[in-house]
Amino acid sequence: MKSDKRDDAYLWDMLEAAREARGLVGGLSYDELMSRRLVRLALERVLEIMGEAARSVSPRRRDRHATIPWWGIIGLRKAIAHEYGEIDYERIYRVSTKGVPRLISILEKMLGDK
């Protein structure tokens, strides 16, 4: 598979995971999220998937789309995967309610999907 095709597949994975995250947290307050363990765990998982896909996008493609906070997405994935005892849920909530909708918009434009 050519690099651009692989990158497109990873970007689609990011978009799908971002949409899942939006669906999971949509309309929930921070306190509601914290009271719903299964939703919180599912949200962590889709954010991990999003970060893993972002990590797999080629550096060349990431450079061409500098409006995406690549290192923040990748770093969040790393924190969730490796620092699970000390996850910053306020950060996860903020990313999910503010960053994810922006990311969805950017990815939809990049991929021509709405």
NUTORMAR-530079 format. One record per residue: y, x negated, z of N, C-alpha, C, O in turn; residue in three letters; residue number from 0. Coordinates in pm, 1 decimal. Each point is the difference from the previous one (the first is absolute). Example, Ala and Ser with C-alpha at 12.3 -4.5 7.8 and 13.67 -1.06 7.14 Angstrom:
# NUTORMAR-530079
n.y_n.x_n.z_ca.y_ca.x_ca.z_c.y_c.x_c.z_o.y_o.x_o.z_sekol_marvo
-569.0_-1319.0_780.0_119.0_89.0_0.0_120.0_-90.0_0.0_-1.9_-103.6_66.5_ALA_0
106.9_138.6_-138.5_119.0_-82.0_6.0_109.0_77.0_73.0_110.8_-50.9_16.9_SER_1
//
This chain:
# NUTORMAR-530079
n.y_n.x_n.z_ca.y_ca.x_ca.z_c.y_c.x_c.z_o.y_o.x_o.z_sekol_marvo
-118.1_-85.1_0.0_118.1_85.1_0.0_124.0_-89.4_0.0_8.9_-95.9_76.7_MET_0
85.3_128.3_-162.7_122.9_-77.6_-6.8_80.3_16.7_129.1_-13.5_98.5_72.6_LYS_1
96.8_-198.1_-47.7_80.4_-0.6_123.2_83.4_127.2_14.1_3.7_59.2_107.8_SER_2
63.2_-16.4_-215.0_84.3_120.0_8.5_-82.6_123.9_31.3_44.1_86.5_75.7_ASP_3
-163.5_-77.2_-133.2_-87.8_114.9_27.7_-45.1_-1.8_145.8_-2.5_103.7_66.2_LYS_4
-33.0_-221.8_-17.0_-38.5_-12.1_141.7_116.3_38.8_89.9_-15.9_76.1_95.4_ARG_5
133.2_-129.7_-127.5_118.2_33.1_79.1_27.1_149.7_-1.0_32.8_58.0_103.5_ASP_6
-46.4_5.0_-220.2_20.3_145.0_-8.1_-98.0_73.1_91.0_37.6_96.3_66.8_ASP_7
-161.5_-140.7_-63.8_-101.0_62.9_85.9_39.1_-14.3_146.8_-13.4_95.1_77.0_ALA_8
61.5_-212.4_-37.5_43.3_-20.2_138.7_122.7_84.4_32.0_11.2_54.2_110.0_TYR_9
80.4_-42.8_-205.0_119.2_82.6_21.4_-38.4_147.4_15.0_58.8_71.5_81.2_LEU_10
-156.5_-26.6_-158.5_-49.5_137.3_14.5_-63.9_18.3_137.2_17.3_104.1_63.5_TRP_11
-90.9_-204.6_-17.9_-58.8_7.6_134.2_109.3_11.1_106.2_-11.9_76.9_95.4_ASP_12
118.1_-154.8_-113.5_112.7_7.3_93.4_61.8_139.5_-0.4_29.0_56.7_105.4_MET_13
-9.1_-1.9_-225.9_61.1_131.9_-11.5_-87.7_106.5_65.5_49.9_85.3_73.4_LEU_14
-178.4_-90.2_-99.7_-90.7_97.8_59.7_1.1_-9.5_152.7_5.2_102.1_68.6_GLU_15
-10.1_-223.9_-15.7_2.3_-18.8_145.3_133.2_46.3_58.8_3.0_61.0_106.9_ALA_16
106.1_-89.7_-176.0_132.2_42.6_47.1_8.9_152.6_4.1_55.1_57.1_94.2_ALA_17
-108.9_7.8_-195.8_-0.2_146.8_-0.7_-84.4_54.9_115.0_36.8_99.2_62.9_ARG_18
-149.1_-163.7_-36.2_-83.2_41.1_113.8_76.8_-15.2_130.9_-3.9_88.3_85.7_GLU_19
73.7_-200.7_-70.9_79.2_-23.8_121.5_106.5_107.6_16.2_19.6_53.3_109.2_ALA_20
48.3_-21.9_-217.8_103.4_104.9_4.5_-60.5_133.1_42.4_58.5_72.8_80.2_ARG_21
-174.4_-41.8_-133.4_-66.9_124.6_35.2_-43.9_4.7_145.3_5.7_105.0_64.0_GLY_22
-49.3_-218.6_-12.5_-46.2_-3.9_138.9_112.7_17.5_100.2_-15.7_68.9_100.8_LEU_23
129.5_-131.3_-128.7_108.9_-0.3_98.8_105.4_106.7_-30.3_87.6_26.5_82.4_VAL_24
-96.2_33.9_-199.4_100.9_97.0_-42.6_26.6_107.6_102.4_-90.1_76.0_35.6_GLY_25
212.7_-68.8_12.0_40.3_102.9_93.8_-31.8_-28.2_145.8_42.1_75.4_87.8_GLY_26
-115.4_-182.3_-60.4_-32.3_-31.4_139.1_111.8_-80.5_65.2_59.8_-87.4_-62.8_LEU_27
-32.9_117.3_187.2_90.4_-85.0_77.5_-81.1_-121.1_47.3_-122.6_-2.4_-10.9_SER_28
191.8_-95.3_62.2_-68.4_-117.2_54.2_-96.3_41.0_111.6_-114.1_-46.1_3.7_TYR_29
159.5_131.7_86.1_-85.7_43.7_111.2_-122.4_75.9_-49.3_-109.0_-14.8_55.3_ASP_30
126.3_95.4_-158.2_-115.1_71.1_-56.7_-99.7_-97.2_-60.9_-121.0_15.0_16.9_GLU_31
172.4_-114.4_-87.5_-89.2_-101.4_-56.1_-77.8_-69.9_110.2_-120.5_-21.4_-12.7_LEU_32
188.7_-14.2_120.3_-65.7_-70.5_108.7_-103.1_87.5_71.5_-93.1_-52.3_61.2_MET_33
108.2_181.2_-67.9_-95.4_89.4_66.4_-120.7_32.8_-88.5_-95.0_63.2_46.1_SER_34
98.3_-105.3_-170.9_-107.9_31.3_-94.2_-71.1_-128.8_-41.7_32.6_-61.7_-101.5_ARG_35
-128.5_24.3_181.2_-69.5_-128.1_-18.8_-63.7_-13.2_-138.1_12.6_-104.7_-63.4_ARG_36
-79.8_207.7_16.2_-65.8_-9.5_-130.3_99.9_-16.1_-114.0_-25.2_-74.1_-95.1_LEU_37
136.5_142.1_104.6_105.0_-15.4_-101.9_54.8_-141.6_5.1_20.9_-63.1_-103.6_VAL_38
2.0_13.6_224.0_51.6_-137.2_17.3_-96.9_-101.6_-59.3_42.0_-92.5_-69.6_ARG_39
-170.5_108.9_96.4_-99.7_-92.5_-53.6_-6.7_8.2_-152.4_-11.6_-102.3_-67.4_LEU_40
18.8_222.8_13.7_-0.4_16.5_-146.0_124.4_-64.0_-61.8_-7.8_-63.5_-105.1_ALA_41
121.5_80.4_170.6_124.1_-59.6_-48.4_-9.5_-152.1_-0.5_40.4_-65.0_-96.4_LEU_42
-93.5_8.9_203.3_-19.7_-144.8_4.6_-84.9_-45.3_-118.3_31.4_-99.7_-65.1_GLU_43
-138.1_172.7_37.7_-91.1_-39.4_-108.2_67.6_4.2_-136.1_-15.8_-93.5_-78.4_ARG_44
90.7_198.9_47.8_63.2_5.4_-132.1_110.1_-104.9_-12.5_24.8_-50.9_-109.2_VAL_45
41.3_18.2_220.3_99.9_-107.9_-5.2_-67.5_-135.4_-20.8_54.8_-87.1_-67.5_LEU_46
-172.6_69.5_124.8_-77.6_-121.4_-25.5_-36.9_-10.9_-148.0_14.9_-105.9_-60.9_GLU_47
-62.5_214.8_4.7_-38.0_2.1_-141.3_120.9_-32.6_-87.1_-10.0_-78.0_-94.8_ILE_48
122.8_137.5_127.2_122.3_-25.5_-75.4_37.9_-148.2_6.0_38.6_-58.8_-101.0_MET_49
-49.7_-0.6_219.3_32.6_-141.4_15.5_-96.6_-90.9_-71.7_40.5_-101.4_-56.7_GLY_50
-167.2_135.9_58.3_-100.2_-81.2_-70.1_23.5_6.2_-150.5_-10.4_-101.6_-68.8_GLU_51
41.8_219.3_17.9_29.9_13.0_-142.5_126.2_-80.0_-35.2_3.9_-67.1_-103.1_ALA_52
98.4_74.1_187.9_124.1_-75.5_-24.4_-27.1_-149.4_-2.8_56.4_-72.9_-81.5_ALA_53
-142.6_28.3_170.6_-35.3_-142.5_6.1_-69.3_-45.7_-127.8_9.5_-116.7_-38.1_ARG_54
-78.5_207.9_-27.2_-77.3_-34.2_-119.1_82.4_2.3_-128.5_-43.9_-53.0_-102.1_SER_55
162.9_113.8_105.6_87.3_-0.3_-117.5_43.5_-144.2_-26.2_32.0_-73.8_93.1_VAL_56
-31.2_35.0_-219.2_32.2_-138.5_-34.8_142.6_-35.3_43.1_88.5_85.5_-0.3_SER_57
-67.0_-211.6_37.2_135.8_-42.4_37.3_101.3_24.4_-111.9_115.6_33.3_26.4_PRO_58
-159.0_-49.7_-149.3_89.5_22.4_-114.4_47.9_145.1_-2.8_118.3_26.5_-21.0_ARG_59
-210.7_66.8_42.4_35.4_142.0_-0.9_85.3_34.4_121.9_94.1_78.5_-11.1_ARG_60
-125.4_-135.6_126.4_81.8_24.5_119.4_142.6_-50.0_-22.1_95.9_65.9_40.1_ARG_61
-81.9_-182.1_-103.8_133.4_-54.8_-27.0_81.6_91.4_-91.5_122.1_9.7_12.8_ASP_62
-190.8_56.1_-104.0_69.1_89.0_-94.0_46.2_129.5_66.6_84.7_71.1_-54.1_ARG_63
-139.7_-40.9_170.0_34.1_124.6_70.1_40.5_-32.1_144.1_-65.9_38.8_96.5_HIS_64
175.7_-110.5_-87.0_46.6_-50.0_130.0_54.8_110.5_91.0_26.3_-25.5_117.6_ALA_65
-8.8_146.5_-169.0_48.0_108.6_85.6_-109.1_49.3_95.0_28.7_69.5_97.4_THR_66
-152.7_-105.2_-125.8_-109.6_35.9_89.2_-9.1_-105.5_109.8_-3.7_-119.4_-29.6_ILE_67
0.2_161.4_154.9_-8.7_-96.7_110.5_-143.2_-52.6_17.7_-67.0_30.0_98.8_PRO_68
22.3_-109.0_-196.9_-138.7_-47.6_-5.6_-46.0_-61.7_131.4_-105.6_35.4_52.4_TRP_69
185.8_-128.3_0.5_-44.2_-73.7_118.5_-0.7_88.3_124.0_-78.2_-23.3_92.2_TRP_70
164.0_123.7_-89.0_-3.9_94.7_110.6_-126.2_85.7_-4.4_-62.0_25.9_103.2_GLY_71
24.5_17.7_-223.0_-121.2_80.9_-17.4_-123.0_-82.7_34.4_-89.1_45.9_71.5_ILE_72
85.2_-167.1_-122.7_-113.1_-89.6_25.6_-5.8_-37.3_148.2_-107.8_-4.3_59.1_ILE_73
222.5_-22.3_-0.3_5.6_-36.5_141.2_-44.1_113.2_91.4_-65.4_-23.5_101.6_GLY_74
101.2_146.7_-137.7_-42.7_114.6_79.9_-151.7_13.7_-4.8_-63.2_27.8_101.9_LEU_75
5.4_-46.9_-218.5_-145.1_4.9_-14.8_-66.3_-104.2_89.4_-99.3_27.3_67.5_ARG_76
156.6_-146.6_-68.8_-55.6_-108.0_82.1_8.0_34.5_148.9_-94.5_-24.0_75.1_LYS_77
206.7_79.8_-33.8_17.1_37.4_141.1_-99.7_108.0_40.2_-58.9_-6.7_107.9_ALA_78
40.0_106.0_-193.9_-94.1_108.1_31.7_-142.1_-54.5_6.8_-75.9_33.8_90.8_ILE_79
40.4_-117.9_-186.7_-137.6_-50.1_-8.6_-33.7_-100.6_109.2_-114.0_-5.4_46.1_ALA_80
212.0_-74.3_-4.1_-31.4_-111.3_89.3_59.3_11.5_139.9_-41.1_-72.2_90.8_HIS_81
135.7_160.7_-73.1_63.4_13.9_131.0_-15.8_142.6_49.5_92.3_57.9_57.4_GLU_82
-210.2_-2.1_-80.4_-23.3_141.8_27.1_22.3_39.1_144.4_25.5_117.1_28.4_TYR_83
-34.2_-210.2_62.3_24.8_31.7_140.3_147.2_16.1_32.0_36.0_54.4_104.4_GLY_84
49.1_-101.9_-194.2_144.1_1.4_26.4_78.4_52.9_-119.0_104.6_-54.3_-35.6_GLU_85
-155.2_159.1_-24.8_67.1_57.4_-116.2_131.5_64.1_43.7_6.3_69.8_101.2_ILE_86
97.4_-94.7_-178.8_132.3_56.4_25.1_7.6_135.4_-71.6_33.7_7.4_-118.1_ASP_87
-65.2_97.9_191.4_-4.1_132.8_-61.4_138.1_51.4_-38.6_12.0_81.7_-91.3_TYR_88
90.1_-127.4_158.0_135.1_38.5_-42.4_28.3_-55.9_-139.0_60.2_67.3_-83.7_GLU_89
-103.4_-189.9_59.8_15.8_-60.4_-132.8_-82.1_76.8_-103.1_48.4_28.1_-109.6_ARG_90
-171.8_5.9_144.1_-85.1_75.1_-92.4_64.1_135.0_-33.1_0.4_42.1_-115.6_ILE_91
53.0_24.8_216.1_64.6_129.1_-23.0_123.2_-16.6_-89.6_19.6_76.8_-94.2_TYR_92
61.1_-175.1_123.6_121.6_-25.9_-78.7_-35.2_-31.6_-145.2_61.0_54.0_-92.3_ARG_93
-159.1_-141.1_72.7_-43.5_-35.3_-135.3_-52.3_123.9_-72.3_31.3_22.1_-117.0_VAL_94
-110.3_57.7_186.5_-62.3_116.9_-61.4_99.2_109.2_-35.5_-18.1_70.4_-99.4_SER_95
122.5_-55.4_179.3_95.6_108.4_-23.9_119.6_-41.7_-84.6_64.0_84.4_-62.8_THR_96
-33.8_-212.4_60.8_116.0_-46.8_-77.1_-39.6_-90.5_-117.5_43.2_21.6_-113.2_LYS_97
-124.5_-121.5_141.2_-36.2_-95.9_-104.3_-97.1_54.2_-102.5_15.2_-25.7_-119.4_GLY_98
-114.0_99.7_163.8_-102.3_51.3_-91.0_59.0_93.7_-105.8_-33.7_-14.6_-117.5_VAL_99
119.7_109.6_153.5_57.5_84.4_-105.6_78.1_-79.3_-104.9_-5.1_31.8_-118.8_PRO_100
77.2_-134.6_162.9_72.3_-85.3_-96.5_-98.1_-74.7_-89.5_20.4_-10.8_-120.9_ARG_101
-127.9_-41.1_182.0_-100.8_-72.5_-76.2_-65.1_91.4_-103.2_-22.2_-41.4_-113.8_LEU_102
-8.1_162.6_151.5_-59.4_95.3_-93.9_91.2_18.7_-120.2_-46.1_-2.0_-114.1_ILE_103
173.1_20.0_138.8_96.4_19.0_-108.9_2.4_-120.5_-94.4_0.1_16.1_-122.0_SER_104
1.8_-135.4_178.7_2.2_-122.2_-81.5_-128.6_-11.6_-82.0_4.1_-27.0_-120.0_ILE_105
-117.9_47.8_186.1_-128.2_-13.6_-70.1_-16.3_106.6_-107.6_-53.2_-29.3_-107.1_LEU_106
97.2_151.0_132.4_-10.6_104.2_-101.2_80.9_-37.7_-123.2_-45.3_21.5_-112.5_GLU_107
164.4_-77.3_132.1_81.5_-43.0_-114.7_-68.0_-115.1_-73.9_-3.9_-2.1_-123.0_LYS_108
-49.1_-92.8_198.6_-66.9_-115.3_-62.2_-118.7_43.8_-83.6_-21.8_-50.7_-110.0_MET_109
-55.2_145.6_163.2_-125.1_40.7_-62.7_15.6_122.5_-89.9_-95.4_41.8_-65.6_LEU_110
214.7_15.0_62.8_23.1_116.6_-84.3_-73.6_123.3_46.5_-45.2_81.0_-81.0_GLY_111
33.3_-66.7_213.4_-73.9_113.3_56.9_89.6_77.9_94.9_77.4_-58.9_75.4_ASP_112
-87.5_189.2_-78.8_77.3_82.1_94.8_-80.7_110.3_45.6_46.1_81.2_80.2_LYS_113
//
